[in-house]
Structures are given as structure tokens and as C-alpha cells.
Amino acid sequence: MKDDRVHLEADVPRNSPTVRGLVTLLVQGLEGAAATEVLAAPDDLIEQIGLSQTLGMTRRQGVQGMIRRIKQAVQSGLTAARSEVRNAV
């Protein structure tokens, strides 16, 4: 995070085009968003955008896991930033 904005990077092998596309969807959708916006993103995003019928259970669970992991990292970044502010005061 920088200036309360989320910055994401991902590296997915080219031989995994479906996973690569799903990761790209998340990265491009969340890149530059405010931390609060990322934390408010729905865990069931795949269902909300209509991809649950086309993806298997494993891929759906994988995307949900990526969303949870991104949110955890953002929350950790916010907590660390708040701690730094408190320590500076």
C-alpha cells in the first residue's frame, strides 16, 4: 500500500491461462483502489459477476481464497500504518 491505495502484483505461469485470467481480473479490478474499498469487496465476487456457473468448485474456492488473502494483506498494511502513526506522535 502507498498513500492508502492498494498496489498489487502477480506472477502466474502462462501455461495456466484460466488462473492467469482470474488473477488478472482481480489485480486490475483492485489496483489503485482505496484500502477501504478493497476491504469492502464481496467475498462472493465470482457469484456476483456471474462466473460461478462456468467455473468449477476448485477455481471458485481459489478466487475466494485470493480475495481473502488480498484483504488480509490490506488489513495488515492498515494496521501497520496506524501503528507507525501512533508511534510517531
Sequence and secondary structure as in RCSB ss.txt:
>XXXX:A:sequence
MKDDRVHLEADVPRNSPTVRGLVTLLVQGLEGAAATEVLAAPDDLIEQIGLSQTLGMTRRQGVQGMIRRIKQAVQ
SGLTAARSEVRNAV
>XXXX:A:secstr
 BTTB        TT HHHHHHHHHHHHHHTT BHHHHHHS TTHHHHTT TTTS HHHHHHHHHHHHHHHHHHH
HHHHHHHHHHHHH 
